[in-house]
Amino acid sequence: MRYYKIKIEGGLEFCSVVNGQNDPGALDIEFQLTVAHFQVTAGASNYVKIWGVPLSLIGNANKLFKKSIEVYGGMTDGLPLATFQVSNQGLLCSGTIMPAFGNWQGTDISLDMIIAPGGEGTPGMGAPNDHKNIIHNWPANTPLSQSVENTLKTAFPKMKLNINISDNLKLSYPDLGFYNSIGQFSQYINAISMSILGKKKGYSGVKTFVKNNTIHVMDNEKGPSNGTIKIDYRDLIGQPMWVDQGTIQVKVIQRHDIDQADTFTLPPCLITMSAGGGWGAQISEIGSSNISNTSQVFTVKTVSHYGKFRQNDSSSWCTVIDATVAGSGSDTNSSGS
Amino acid sequence: MPSSDNSQVTPLWKTIAQYVDRRIRDHLQLQPKKIPVTVTKVDKEFVYVQPDMHSKTYTFPTIKVAQTFSQHAREPTQVGAKGYIETADYYVGGETAFSGGQADLFPRGNLTPLAFQPISSSKFSERNYNQYHVQGGPDGYHLESSDGKAFHDLDKDHVHTIQSDDKHIVTVDKKNKKITLQVPADGEHQIFLGGDGVTGTYALIPGSINVYIRTG
């Protein structure tokens, strides 16, 4: 069975499971939630829509403005393929409601909430017109991780930090700057990391994203702290496909456990790989081999969760992952390259 | 599967415009910043500057930067000097020799590829505003040839020294009421005693002589 839980600051909660049992009368919801590092998108526009809420709630929808929200999703116990996915249910996205508005058209009543997931536009994370004190003071010959930690600790003292980047990111001179939002700062450290290690084949640059009140700063030099995720054939919806040079798109049953800069492997499937990976290889090698290299590691670029609770096709409860072939270095859009 | 009513409440034309506006302002902020500063410390050819920005948000650091002059016309920048930061789009550490290396096309921190540019102030002392150039530091003025052998020096005690080489030196010392002329004692050097500059009276100089100014 599909599973969701939406928690809004102030005690408001919507959940498809009541007392451990699936609630057949659970409200229908739909959502689109993208978790992307700031080099890809500065403040993805995420939304959740809940159908059938009381009139009193939509009348006061404006009171939800700037409230924090958590959206959980995935699958819960049911048929075997659903039960297999239970371990992948969890927090899909957290952020701030910016804004909420109610709709009542005909017999349809709904509550829409736009979610700022912690990036630009999120209160407290800085914006061009809402400056944060982001001063980056990077002494010569010291790791970037130290200066980034000092900067983020000062600017965002209430947030947790998860910094996992190469120790080789050092400069022979002090580098200083001031930035007014987490998005700007992440663009800078991505560019400066590429200037140092960008010549190394496959280096992705430092990426920053926010999830669950934690600022994650990562690159693919050290690899993710949770190891490489093995995607099972029972997770896949359809077949992976190449969507860009060195970039693959994989649709799986909705899951929370894959994030930015995570790595994963695929089961045998219809795509083909060349030594460097890429869609050119796919075209030229059709028919030559229909089995992917199951040891090939992919690095997550963006994760999007899509949900329409009561729509009965698999694409209505899924997670779409764009990932790069580890070693292709295709996920670089820093200026200067 | 965006819902149609969402697209009507927050239409793409509005969100895209907001997004583009934000990205442009992000890009502008990432560019090196020309900000007003005060010199807090002088370290040979470099200075430490403190931004003079009034901000309730930022705690600006003190920055060590190069200065906007060449080795042939070096200014006696002093602590307290006011100016602003001149910027380069890319790394300049190779040119300043502060840290070496060579620039690439990646941007740096927006307070990094900088140089101090002094600016004039109404608080400067009065001068003849029709003169082409007024310069000189607390220790005076020094003009020298590139090999350093010939120079013109005006020190803080108002002593002028003109040296053509180490054997041809003239000093004018008002404080001690003395003009000194030092030339080789070869019997060939002469001193001009008067005339129209073409014809006149010259005297042979035996060596170093002192010319005393008569006062009163």
Contacts between the chains, C-beta under 8 A, distances in Angstrom:
chain1	res1	chain2	res2	distance
A	30	B	1	6.4
A	30	B	3	6.6
A	32	B	1	7.0
A	32	B	2	6.3
A	42	B	19	7.1
A	42	B	22	6.0
A	42	B	23	6.2
A	42	B	26	6.6
A	43	B	19	7.5
A	43	B	22	7.2
A	45	B	10	7.5
A	45	B	15	5.9
A	47	B	2	7.5
A	47	B	6	5.9
A	49	B	3	5.7
A	49	B	6	7.0
A	101	B	9	5.9
A	103	B	5	5.4
A	105	B	5	7.4
A	110	B	5	7.7
A	112	B	3	7.5
A	112	B	5	7.2
A	112	B	6	5.8
A	112	B	9	6.9
A	114	B	10	6.5
A	120	B	22	6.0
A	120	B	26	7.8
A	121	B	22	7.5
A	127	B	22	7.1
A	128	B	22	6.2
A	128	B	25	3.7
A	128	B	26	6.8
A	128	B	29	6.8
A	131	B	55	7.9
A	131	B	57	4.4
A	131	B	58	7.3
A	132	B	57	7.0
A	133	B	57	5.1
A	133	B	58	5.5
A	133	B	59	6.2
A	135	B	58	6.4
A	135	B	59	6.0
A	135	B	60	7.1
A	135	B	61	6.3
A	136	B	109	6.1
A	137	B	61	5.2
A	138	B	109	7.1
A	140	B	99	6.7
A	171	B	99	7.8
A	172	B	93	7.6
A	172	B	99	4.6
A	172	B	100	6.6
A	172	B	101	6.4
A	173	B	93	4.9
A	173	B	98	6.1
A	173	B	99	3.3
A	173	B	101	7.9
A	173	B	112	7.8
A	174	B	64	7.2
A	174	B	112	7.7
A	175	B	108	5.9
A	175	B	109	4.3
A	175	B	112	4.9
A	176	B	61	5.8
A	176	B	63	5.8
A	176	B	109	5.1
A	176	B	111	4.1
A	176	B	112	5.6
A	177	B	108	7.8
A	177	B	109	3.1
A	177	B	110	4.3
A	177	B	111	5.1
A	177	B	112	6.6
A	178	B	33	7.6
A	178	B	58	5.5
A	178	B	60	6.7
A	178	B	110	6.7
A	178	B	111	6.4
A	179	B	29	6.3
A	179	B	30	7.5
A	179	B	110	7.6
A	180	B	29	6.0
A	180	B	57	7.6
A	181	B	26	7.3
A	183	B	22	7.8
A	183	B	26	6.2
A	184	B	26	4.9
A	184	B	29	5.3
A	184	B	30	6.1
A	187	B	26	6.5
A	187	B	30	6.3
A	188	B	30	5.9
A	188	B	107	7.5
A	188	B	109	6.7
A	188	B	110	7.7
A	191	B	106	5.3
A	191	B	107	5.6
A	192	B	106	6.7
A	192	B	107	7.8
A	192	B	108	6.9
A	192	B	109	7.3
A	194	B	106	6.3
A	195	B	104	5.7
A	195	B	106	3.4
A	198	B	106	7.7
A	306	B	1	6.4
A	308	B	1	5.7
A	311	B	1	8.0
A	316	B	1	7.2
A	334	B	106	6.8
A	335	B	105	7.6
A	335	B	106	7.1
A	335	B	107	6.3
A	336	B	104	6.4
A	336	B	105	4.1
A	336	B	106	3.4
A	336	B	107	6.5
A	337	B	105	7.8
A	337	B	106	7.8
